[in-house]
């Protein structure tokens, strides 16, 4: 089984701008569940980005149900990917 090199989960209010932006970067939709659950997976060659919609359903996700449903999600995130080769 070829596992992705990077898996990131992000929470977004709308999937359409996400599909457009990451499509420009070579990602394609490999899984989509419309709201109310709202879950989408975008893949490139080895990377996988998982997006949850901005609904309250995320409070039931296995990780987040440990916190109050009013806990803000997705704030203050910076993701940097650098593939540097040795000189």
N, CA, C and O atoms as a GROMACS GRO file, in nm:
protein
  348
    1UNK      N    1   0.084  -0.117   0.000
    1UNK     CA    2   0.000   0.000   0.000
    1UNK      C    3   0.089   0.124   0.000
    1UNK      O    4   0.182   0.134   0.080
    2UNK      N    5   0.060   0.217  -0.090
    2UNK     CA    6   0.136   0.341  -0.100
    2UNK      C    7   0.066   0.448  -0.018
    2UNK      O    8  -0.034   0.504  -0.061
    3UNK      N    9   0.119   0.477   0.101
    3UNK     CA   10   0.060   0.579   0.187
    3UNK      C   11   0.110   0.716   0.147
    3UNK      O   12   0.224   0.730   0.102
    4UNK      N   13   0.026   0.818   0.161
    4UNK     CA   14   0.068   0.952   0.126
    4UNK      C   15   0.180   0.999   0.218
    4UNK      O   16   0.190   0.958   0.333
    5UNK      N   17   0.266   1.086   0.163
    5UNK     CA   18   0.376   1.140   0.242
    5UNK      C   19   0.330   1.240   0.345
    5UNK      O   20   0.389   1.250   0.452
    6UNK      N   21   0.225   1.315   0.315
    6UNK     CA   22   0.171   1.416   0.405
    6UNK      C   23   0.019   1.403   0.405
    6UNK      O   24  -0.043   1.393   0.300
    7UNK      N   25  -0.039   1.404   0.522
    7UNK     CA   26  -0.185   1.409   0.535
    7UNK      C   27  -0.218   1.523   0.630
    7UNK      O   28  -0.170   1.526   0.743
    8UNK      N   29  -0.298   1.616   0.583
    8UNK     CA   30  -0.335   1.733   0.661
    8UNK      C   31  -0.487   1.744   0.661
    8UNK      O   32  -0.550   1.723   0.557
    9UNK      N   33  -0.546   1.776   0.776
    9UNK     CA   34  -0.689   1.799   0.786
    9UNK      C   35  -0.712   1.946   0.817
    9UNK      O   36  -0.656   2.000   0.913
   10UNK      N   37  -0.796   2.010   0.737
   10UNK     CA   38  -0.826   2.152   0.753
   10UNK      C   39  -0.978   2.171   0.755
   10UNK      O   40  -1.051   2.092   0.696
   11UNK      N   41  -1.023   2.274   0.822
   11UNK     CA   42  -1.164   2.306   0.830
   11UNK      C   43  -1.190   2.435   0.752
   11UNK      O   44  -1.126   2.537   0.777
   12UNK      N   45  -1.283   2.428   0.659
   12UNK     CA   46  -1.311   2.542   0.571
   12UNK      C   47  -1.461   2.565   0.562
   12UNK      O   48  -1.539   2.470   0.575
   13UNK      N   49  -1.503   2.690   0.540
   13UNK     CA   50  -1.646   2.717   0.532
   13UNK      C   51  -1.709   2.680   0.398
   13UNK      O   52  -1.830   2.663   0.389
   14UNK      N   53  -1.627   2.667   0.291
   14UNK     CA   54  -1.681   2.642   0.157
   14UNK      C   55  -1.578   2.562   0.076
   14UNK      O   56  -1.462   2.601   0.069
   15UNK      N   57  -1.621   2.452   0.017
   15UNK     CA   58  -1.530   2.365  -0.058
   15UNK      C   59  -1.493   2.420  -0.197
   15UNK      O   60  -1.384   2.389  -0.246
   16UNK      N   61  -1.578   2.499  -0.259
   16UNK     CA   62  -1.555   2.541  -0.398
   16UNK      C   63  -1.426   2.621  -0.416
   16UNK      O   64  -1.348   2.588  -0.505
   17UNK      N   65  -1.399   2.724  -0.334
   17UNK     CA   66  -1.272   2.796  -0.351
   17UNK      C   67  -1.151   2.706  -0.324
   17UNK      O   68  -1.045   2.723  -0.384
   18UNK      N   69  -1.168   2.610  -0.233
   18UNK     CA   70  -1.060   2.516  -0.201
   18UNK      C   71  -1.028   2.430  -0.323
   18UNK      O   72  -0.911   2.413  -0.359
   19UNK      N   73  -1.132   2.376  -0.388
   19UNK     CA   74  -1.110   2.294  -0.508
   19UNK      C   75  -1.040   2.374  -0.617
   19UNK      O   76  -0.950   2.323  -0.683
   20UNK      N   77  -1.082   2.499  -0.635
   20UNK     CA   78  -1.021   2.582  -0.739
   20UNK      C   79  -0.874   2.611  -0.708
   20UNK      O   80  -0.788   2.592  -0.793
   21UNK      N   81  -0.847   2.657  -0.586
   21UNK     CA   82  -0.710   2.692  -0.551
   21UNK      C   83  -0.616   2.572  -0.560
   21UNK      O   84  -0.512   2.580  -0.624
   22UNK      N   85  -0.652   2.462  -0.496
   22UNK     CA   86  -0.564   2.346  -0.495
   22UNK      C   87  -0.561   2.275  -0.630
   22UNK      O   88  -0.465   2.204  -0.660
   23UNK      N   89  -0.664   2.294  -0.712
   23UNK     CA   90  -0.662   2.243  -0.849
   23UNK      C   91  -0.551   2.308  -0.929
   23UNK      O   92  -0.486   2.242  -1.010
   24UNK      N   93  -0.528   2.438  -0.907
   24UNK     CA   94  -0.418   2.509  -0.973
   24UNK      C   95  -0.284   2.450  -0.933
   24UNK      O   96  -0.187   2.458  -1.008
   25UNK      N   97  -0.277   2.390  -0.814
   25UNK     CA   98  -0.153   2.331  -0.765
   25UNK      C   99  -0.140   2.183  -0.800
   25UNK      O  100  -0.046   2.117  -0.756
   26UNK      N  101  -0.233   2.131  -0.879
   26UNK     CA  102  -0.224   1.993  -0.926
   26UNK      C  103  -0.300   1.891  -0.843
   26UNK      O  104  -0.286   1.771  -0.866
   27UNK      N  105  -0.382   1.935  -0.747
   27UNK     CA  106  -0.462   1.843  -0.666
   27UNK      C  107  -0.594   1.814  -0.736
   27UNK      O  108  -0.650   1.900  -0.804
   28UNK      N  109  -0.644   1.692  -0.717
   28UNK     CA  110  -0.775   1.653  -0.768
   28UNK      C  111  -0.858   1.596  -0.655
   28UNK      O  112  -0.804   1.547  -0.556
   29UNK      N  113  -0.989   1.602  -0.670
   29UNK     CA  114  -1.080   1.549  -0.568
   29UNK      C  115  -1.079   1.397  -0.577
   29UNK      O  116  -1.109   1.341  -0.682
   30UNK      N  117  -1.044   1.331  -0.467
   30UNK     CA  118  -1.047   1.184  -0.466
   30UNK      C  119  -1.162   1.131  -0.382
   30UNK      O  120  -1.198   1.013  -0.393
   31UNK      N  121  -1.221   1.214  -0.298
   31UNK     CA  122  -1.338   1.174  -0.218
   31UNK      C  123  -1.416   1.299  -0.182
   31UNK      O  124  -1.358   1.402  -0.149
   32UNK      N  125  -1.548   1.288  -0.190
   32UNK     CA  126  -1.632   1.404  -0.157
   32UNK      C  127  -1.760   1.356  -0.092
   32UNK      O  128  -1.830   1.270  -0.147
   33UNK      N  129  -1.792   1.411   0.022
   33UNK     CA  130  -1.920   1.390   0.088
   33UNK      C  131  -1.981   1.527   0.110
   33UNK      O  132  -1.925   1.609   0.182
   34UNK      N  133  -2.096   1.553   0.049
   34UNK     CA  134  -2.155   1.686   0.062
   34UNK      C  135  -2.204   1.713   0.204
   34UNK      O  136  -2.219   1.620   0.284
   35UNK      N  137  -2.229   1.840   0.235
   35UNK     CA  138  -2.287   1.872   0.366
   35UNK      C  139  -2.420   1.798   0.382
   35UNK      O  140  -2.486   1.771   0.281
   36UNK      N  141  -2.462   1.764   0.503
   36UNK     CA  142  -2.418   1.825   0.626
   36UNK      C  143  -2.286   1.769   0.681
   36UNK      O  144  -2.218   1.838   0.757
   37UNK      N  145  -2.248   1.647   0.647
   37UNK     CA  146  -2.120   1.597   0.700
   37UNK      C  147  -2.006   1.679   0.644
   37UNK      O  148  -1.919   1.723   0.719
   38UNK      N  149  -2.005   1.699   0.514
   38UNK     CA  150  -1.907   1.786   0.450
   38UNK      C  151  -1.764   1.743   0.469
   38UNK      O  152  -1.695   1.789   0.559
   39UNK      N  153  -1.718   1.653   0.382
   39UNK     CA  154  -1.581   1.603   0.390
   39UNK      C  155  -1.528   1.590   0.248
   39UNK      O  156  -1.598   1.538   0.161
   40UNK      N  157  -1.405   1.635   0.224
   40UNK     CA  158  -1.347   1.627   0.091
   40UNK      C  159  -1.199   1.593   0.104
   40UNK      O  160  -1.130   1.645   0.192
   41UNK      N  161  -1.151   1.506   0.016
   41UNK     CA  162  -1.010   1.470   0.012
   41UNK      C  163  -0.955   1.512  -0.123
   41UNK      O  164  -1.011   1.476  -0.227
   42UNK      N  165  -0.846   1.587  -0.123
   42UNK     CA  166  -0.775   1.625  -0.244
   42UNK      C  167  -0.640   1.555  -0.242
   42UNK      O  168  -0.574   1.547  -0.139
   43UNK      N  169  -0.600   1.504  -0.359
   43UNK     CA  170  -0.472   1.433  -0.366
   43UNK      C  171  -0.390   1.486  -0.481
   43UNK      O  172  -0.442   1.526  -0.586
   44UNK      N  173  -0.260   1.484  -0.459
   44UNK     CA  174  -0.165   1.506  -0.568
   44UNK      C  175  -0.088   1.375  -0.580
   44UNK      O  176  -0.141   1.270  -0.544
   45UNK      N  177   0.031   1.378  -0.628
   45UNK     CA  178   0.106   1.255  -0.649
   45UNK      C  179   0.120   1.174  -0.520
   45UNK      O  180   0.090   1.055  -0.517
   46UNK      N  181   0.165   1.241  -0.411
   46UNK     CA  182   0.182   1.170  -0.284
   46UNK      C  183   0.114   1.238  -0.166
   46UNK      O  184   0.097   1.176  -0.061
   47UNK      N  185   0.074   1.362  -0.181
   47UNK     CA  186   0.015   1.436  -0.071
   47UNK      C  187  -0.136   1.420  -0.070
   47UNK      O  188  -0.199   1.405  -0.175
   48UNK      N  189  -0.191   1.425   0.049
   48UNK     CA  190  -0.335   1.418   0.067
   48UNK      C  191  -0.377   1.529   0.161
   48UNK      O  192  -0.321   1.545   0.270
   49UNK      N  193  -0.477   1.607   0.119
   49UNK     CA  194  -0.533   1.713   0.202
   49UNK      C  195  -0.678   1.680   0.229
   49UNK      O  196  -0.756   1.658   0.136
   50UNK      N  197  -0.714   1.676   0.356
   50UNK     CA  198  -0.851   1.644   0.396
   50UNK      C  199  -0.917   1.771   0.447
   50UNK      O  200  -0.860   1.842   0.530
   51UNK      N  201  -1.037   1.798   0.399
   51UNK     CA  202  -1.109   1.918   0.438
   51UNK      C  203  -1.243   1.881   0.497
   51UNK      O  204  -1.317   1.799   0.442
   52UNK      N  205  -1.274   1.943   0.609
   52UNK     CA  206  -1.405   1.931   0.670
   52UNK      C  207  -1.479   2.060   0.645
   52UNK      O  208  -1.420   2.168   0.649
   53UNK      N  209  -1.609   2.051   0.619
   53UNK     CA  210  -1.691   2.169   0.598
   53UNK      C  211  -1.712   2.244   0.728
   53UNK      O  212  -1.682   2.194   0.836
   54UNK      N  213  -1.764   2.364   0.717
   54UNK     CA  214  -1.780   2.449   0.833
   54UNK      C  215  -1.907   2.423   0.913
   54UNK      O  216  -1.960   2.515   0.974
   55UNK      N  217  -1.956   2.299   0.915
   55UNK     CA  218  -2.078   2.270   0.989
   55UNK      C  219  -2.047   2.227   1.132
   55UNK      O  220  -1.932   2.202   1.166
   56UNK      N  221  -2.150   2.218   1.212
   56UNK     CA  222  -2.134   2.173   1.350
   56UNK      C  223  -2.109   2.022   1.359
   56UNK      O  224  -2.078   1.971   1.466
   57UNK      N  225  -2.121   1.950   1.247
   57UNK     CA  226  -2.096   1.806   1.246
   57UNK      C  227  -1.953   1.772   1.288
   57UNK      O  228  -1.927   1.662   1.337
   58UNK      N  229  -1.860   1.864   1.268
   58UNK     CA  230  -1.721   1.838   1.303
   58UNK      C  231  -1.706   1.812   1.453
   58UNK      O  232  -1.611   1.746   1.494
   59UNK      N  233  -1.798   1.863   1.534
   59UNK     CA  234  -1.791   1.840   1.678
   59UNK      C  235  -1.806   1.693   1.712
   59UNK      O  236  -1.771   1.652   1.823
   60UNK      N  237  -1.856   1.612   1.619
   60UNK     CA  238  -1.874   1.468   1.642
   60UNK      C  239  -1.755   1.386   1.592
   60UNK      O  240  -1.752   1.264   1.612
   61UNK      N  241  -1.659   1.450   1.527
   61UNK     CA  242  -1.541   1.379   1.478
   61UNK      C  243  -1.462   1.327   1.597
   61UNK      O  244  -1.460   1.391   1.703
   62UNK      N  245  -1.397   1.212   1.582
   62UNK     CA  246  -1.334   1.143   1.695
   62UNK      C  247  -1.237   1.230   1.775
   62UNK      O  248  -1.233   1.220   1.897
   63UNK      N  249  -1.161   1.315   1.710
   63UNK     CA  250  -1.068   1.401   1.783
   63UNK      C  251  -1.141   1.516   1.852
   63UNK      O  252  -1.119   1.542   1.970
   64UNK      N  253  -1.228   1.585   1.777
   64UNK     CA  254  -1.288   1.708   1.827
   64UNK      C  255  -1.399   1.685   1.929
   64UNK      O  256  -1.433   1.778   2.002
   65UNK      N  257  -1.455   1.568   1.936
   65UNK     CA  258  -1.562   1.549   2.034
   65UNK      C  259  -1.509   1.552   2.178
   65UNK      O  260  -1.587   1.551   2.273
   66UNK      N  261  -1.378   1.555   2.194
   66UNK     CA  262  -1.318   1.570   2.328
   66UNK      C  263  -1.328   1.713   2.379
   66UNK      O  264  -1.305   1.738   2.497
   67UNK      N  265  -1.362   1.808   2.292
   67UNK     CA  266  -1.368   1.949   2.326
   67UNK      C  267  -1.512   1.999   2.316
   67UNK      O  268  -1.594   1.938   2.248
   68UNK      N  269  -1.544   2.109   2.385
   68UNK     CA  270  -1.678   2.167   2.370
   68UNK      C  271  -1.706   2.201   2.223
   68UNK      O  272  -1.615   2.240   2.150
   69UNK      N  273  -1.830   2.185   2.182
   69UNK     CA  274  -1.868   2.212   2.043
   69UNK      C  275  -1.842   2.355   2.001
   69UNK      O  276  -1.834   2.384   1.882
   70UNK      N  277  -1.829   2.446   2.096
   70UNK     CA  278  -1.805   2.588   2.065
   70UNK      C  279  -1.658   2.620   2.046
   70UNK      O  280  -1.624   2.735   2.019
   71UNK      N  281  -1.569   2.522   2.060
   71UNK     CA  282  -1.426   2.545   2.043
   71UNK      C  283  -1.395   2.585   1.900
   71UNK      O  284  -1.430   2.511   1.808
   72UNK      N  285  -1.330   2.702   1.876
   72UNK     CA  286  -1.295   2.742   1.739
   72UNK      C  287  -1.197   2.642   1.677
   72UNK      O  288  -1.108   2.591   1.745
   73UNK      N  289  -1.213   2.615   1.550
   73UNK     CA  290  -1.126   2.522   1.479
   73UNK      C  291  -1.068   2.591   1.356
   73UNK      O  292  -1.136   2.668   1.288
   74UNK      N  293  -0.942   2.561   1.328
   74UNK     CA  294  -0.882   2.609   1.205
   74UNK      C  295  -0.820   2.746   1.209
   74UNK      O  296  -0.784   2.800   1.104
   75UNK      N  297  -0.807   2.806   1.325
   75UNK     CA  298  -0.746   2.938   1.333
   75UNK      C  299  -0.596   2.927   1.352
   75UNK      O  300  -0.548   2.834   1.416
   76UNK      N  301  -0.523   3.022   1.296
   76UNK     CA  302  -0.380   3.032   1.320
   76UNK      C  303  -0.298   2.918   1.262
   76UNK      O  304  -0.204   2.870   1.326
   77UNK      N  305  -0.333   2.873   1.143
   77UNK     CA  306  -0.263   2.760   1.083
   77UNK      C  307  -0.170   2.810   0.973
   77UNK      O  308  -0.211   2.888   0.887
   78UNK      N  309  -0.047   2.765   0.977
   78UNK     CA  310   0.047   2.790   0.868
   78UNK      C  311   0.108   2.657   0.831
   78UNK      O  312   0.160   2.586   0.918
   79UNK      N  313   0.103   2.622   0.704
   79UNK     CA  314   0.157   2.495   0.657
   79UNK      C  315   0.262   2.526   0.552
   79UNK      O  316   0.236   2.594   0.454
   80UNK      N  317   0.381   2.476   0.575
   80UNK     CA  318   0.491   2.498   0.482
   80UNK      C  319   0.545   2.362   0.440
   80UNK      O  320   0.574   2.278   0.524
   81UNK      N  321   0.557   2.342   0.310
   81UNK     CA  322   0.614   2.219   0.259
   81UNK      C  323   0.736   2.255   0.177
   81UNK      O  324   0.727   2.331   0.080
   82UNK      N  325   0.847   2.204   0.214
   82UNK     CA  326   0.969   2.232   0.142
   82UNK      C  327   1.040   2.100   0.113
   82UNK      O  328   1.070   2.024   0.204
   83UNK      N  329   1.066   2.076  -0.012
   83UNK     CA  330   1.136   1.954  -0.052
   83UNK      C  331   1.274   1.996  -0.102
   83UNK      O  332   1.295   2.021  -0.220
   84UNK      N  333   1.364   2.004  -0.008
   84UNK     CA  334   1.499   2.047  -0.045
   84UNK      C  335   1.587   1.926  -0.070
   84UNK      O  336   1.581   1.828   0.003
   85UNK      N  337   1.668   1.934  -0.172
   85UNK     CA  338   1.761   1.827  -0.202
   85UNK      C  339   1.899   1.868  -0.153
   85UNK      O  340   1.934   1.986  -0.155
   86UNK      N  341   1.977   1.772  -0.109
   86UNK     CA  342   2.114   1.801  -0.067
   86UNK      C  343   2.194   1.852  -0.186
   86UNK      O  344   2.180   1.800  -0.297
   87UNK      N  345   2.279   1.954  -0.162
   87UNK     CA  346   2.359   2.010  -0.273
   87UNK      C  347   2.459   1.910  -0.326
   87UNK      O  348   2.533   1.941  -0.419
   0.00000   0.00000   0.00000
